[in-house]
Amino acid sequence: MTYSRWIGTRRTIVGAALPLAMFLGCAASDGTGVEPPPPPPPAPGAISLTSHVQPIFTRTCAFSECHAGASPQEGMDLSVGRSYGSIADVPSKQVPRLSRLAPGLPDSSYIVLKLEGNAGAVGGLGTRMPLGGHLTQPQIDTVRAWIAAGAPNN
């Protein structure tokens, strides 16, 4: 094989492989190395306790050593079928002048203050919930939006 023919063959191989490599690289990542943000919470009127809020409570709060079981912490049971009655218009044990959940008023709902780590500002225990980890901002936004929409028991 002559030198010029070898160079031509090499250019053809590289020319064909480069776009394929670029395509595969783009398909595997957006190039930033950062995961895309989670989807925004549903629109306030579309949020339900059963479909949106209870799954958050179930995954992060409703454990037998926390807010479920025979002796839930602070008497607040966040398990399926019990969460609404345990928080809606029920005075907080830490700050009795505030309800755990004040329908329509997320900033006056003690549960939101605990999830955001702001309970100390109203005289409560400043420990952010859940212990050992925190909700993501979209999860907190979902709880806030549900409460702002009147916290329907749906």
Backbone torsions as a table, in degrees:
resi	resn	phi	psi	omega
1	MET	NA	136.5	179.3
2	THR	-80.4	161.1	-179.4
3	TYR	-59.6	-45.6	-177.4
4	SER	-66.4	-36.0	177.8
5	ARG	-69.6	-38.7	177.5
6	TRP	-62.6	-43.9	177.7
7	ILE	-62.3	-43.4	179.2
8	GLY	-61.8	-42.5	178.7
9	THR	-65.2	-41.7	-179.6
10	ARG	-63.7	-42.3	178.7
11	ARG	-62.7	-38.6	-179.9
12	THR	-64.7	-44.4	179.9
13	ILE	-64.8	-49.1	179.5
14	VAL	-63.3	-42.4	-179.9
15	GLY	-62.7	-35.0	179.4
16	ALA	-79.8	-33.4	-176.2
17	ALA	-79.2	-31.8	-175.7
18	LEU	-61.0	-50.8	178.4
19	PRO	-61.3	-35.8	178.4
20	LEU	-64.4	-43.4	179.1
21	ALA	-64.3	-40.9	178.7
22	MET	-64.6	-41.9	179.8
23	PHE	-63.3	-46.2	180.0
24	LEU	-63.6	-38.9	177.8
25	GLY	-63.5	-41.2	179.9
26	CYS	-70.2	-34.8	-178.6
27	ALA	-70.3	-28.1	-176.0
28	ALA	-84.6	-22.2	-175.5
29	SER	-157.5	156.9	175.6
30	ASP	-84.8	0.8	175.8
31	GLY	92.8	-11.5	-178.2
32	THR	-91.6	-21.6	-176.8
33	GLY	78.0	6.9	-178.5
34	VAL	-114.9	135.6	177.8
35	GLU	-68.4	147.5	177.6
36	PRO	-65.5	152.6	-179.3
37	PRO	-66.6	155.5	177.8
38	PRO	-66.3	159.0	-179.8
39	PRO	-64.0	152.3	178.9
40	PRO	-68.4	160.5	178.2
41	PRO	-66.1	159.0	178.9
42	PRO	-62.3	161.1	176.6
43	ALA	-59.7	144.5	-175.1
44	PRO	-49.4	-43.1	-178.9
45	GLY	-69.8	-16.1	-176.5
46	ALA	-97.2	-4.0	-176.3
47	ILE	-82.5	134.2	175.4
48	SER	-125.9	153.9	175.8
49	LEU	-60.5	-48.9	-174.6
50	THR	-64.8	-45.0	-173.6
51	SER	-87.1	-29.2	-171.8
52	HIS	-117.3	-45.0	-173.3
53	VAL	-87.9	-46.4	-178.7
54	GLN	-57.9	-39.9	176.7
55	PRO	-59.6	-32.3	176.5
56	ILE	-66.9	-48.3	178.4
57	PHE	-59.8	-44.0	-176.9
58	THR	-62.5	-42.8	-178.0
59	ARG	-75.0	-27.5	-169.4
60	THR	-120.0	-16.8	-171.7
61	CYS	-129.8	-34.2	-170.0
62	ALA	-85.8	71.5	176.7
63	PHE	-119.1	153.9	-176.7
64	SER	-60.1	-29.1	179.2
65	GLU	-87.8	-1.1	-179.7
66	CYS	-124.1	-105.5	-173.9
67	HIS	-109.1	53.4	174.9
68	ALA	-165.4	175.5	177.1
69	GLY	87.1	-166.4	-174.6
70	ALA	-67.8	-32.8	-178.0
71	SER	-134.6	73.2	-178.8
72	PRO	-65.5	146.0	179.5
73	GLN	-55.1	136.0	179.1
74	GLU	57.9	14.3	-177.9
75	GLY	70.1	17.1	-177.3
76	MET	-104.2	106.4	-178.7
77	ASP	-98.3	113.5	-178.0
78	LEU	-102.9	20.8	178.7
79	SER	-79.1	164.3	-178.8
80	VAL	-56.2	132.3	178.3
81	GLY	84.1	-10.5	-178.3
82	ARG	-120.8	-18.2	-172.4
83	SER	-61.4	-47.2	-174.8
84	TYR	-60.7	-49.3	-180.0
85	GLY	-65.2	-20.7	-178.1
86	SER	-87.3	-15.5	-176.4
87	ILE	-126.2	-31.9	-173.7
88	ALA	-69.7	118.5	179.3
89	ASP	57.6	25.9	176.3
90	VAL	-101.4	126.0	179.8
91	PRO	-61.1	140.0	175.6
92	SER	-67.0	140.3	176.7
93	LYS	-73.1	-28.2	-179.3
94	GLN	-81.7	-35.4	178.8
95	VAL	-137.4	83.1	-172.8
96	PRO	-58.9	-21.0	178.2
97	ARG	-72.5	-13.3	177.3
98	LEU	-110.0	139.0	173.1
99	SER	-76.2	150.3	172.8
100	ARG	-57.5	-41.5	178.0
101	LEU	-140.4	117.3	176.4
102	ALA	-105.5	100.9	-177.4
103	PRO	-50.5	128.8	-179.5
104	GLY	87.8	-8.5	-174.7
105	LEU	-130.2	76.4	-178.0
106	PRO	-62.4	-33.7	-179.3
107	ASP	-72.4	-15.7	177.2
108	SER	-105.3	8.1	179.7
109	SER	-96.8	119.2	-175.8
110	TYR	-60.2	-32.5	179.5
111	ILE	-60.9	-38.1	178.3
112	VAL	-67.6	-42.8	178.3
113	LEU	-59.9	-38.9	178.2
114	LYS	-68.7	-41.0	-179.4
115	LEU	-66.7	-31.7	-179.0
116	GLU	-91.5	-7.6	179.6
117	GLY	80.3	24.4	-176.9
118	ASN	-111.1	13.0	-176.8
119	ALA	-64.0	-31.3	179.1
120	GLY	-61.3	-27.6	-178.4
121	ALA	-68.5	-19.3	179.8
122	VAL	-112.0	12.8	177.7
123	GLY	94.8	4.8	178.5
124	GLY	-90.0	-176.9	175.3
125	LEU	-74.6	130.7	-175.1
126	GLY	-76.9	1.0	-178.1
127	THR	-64.7	121.5	178.7
128	ARG	-74.5	140.5	178.8
129	MET	-110.0	153.2	-5.2
130	PRO	-75.3	152.5	177.9
131	LEU	-63.8	143.7	176.7
132	GLY	81.2	3.8	179.5
133	GLY	170.2	161.6	-176.6
134	HIS	-124.8	156.0	174.9
135	LEU	-69.2	153.7	174.2
136	THR	-74.4	161.6	178.4
137	GLN	-60.7	-40.8	175.8
138	PRO	-60.8	-34.6	177.0
139	GLN	-66.3	-45.3	177.9
140	ILE	-62.1	-42.2	178.7
141	ASP	-60.8	-36.2	178.4
142	THR	-65.2	-47.1	178.4
143	VAL	-61.4	-45.3	179.4
144	ARG	-60.6	-45.5	-178.2
145	ALA	-65.0	-38.0	177.9
146	TRP	-63.2	-45.3	179.0
147	ILE	-65.6	-43.3	179.0
148	ALA	-59.3	-32.9	179.9
149	ALA	-80.9	8.7	178.4
150	GLY	99.6	3.7	179.5
151	ALA	48.4	59.5	-179.9
152	PRO	-65.6	143.4	178.8
153	ASN	-88.6	71.9	-176.2
154	ASN	-126.8	NA	NA
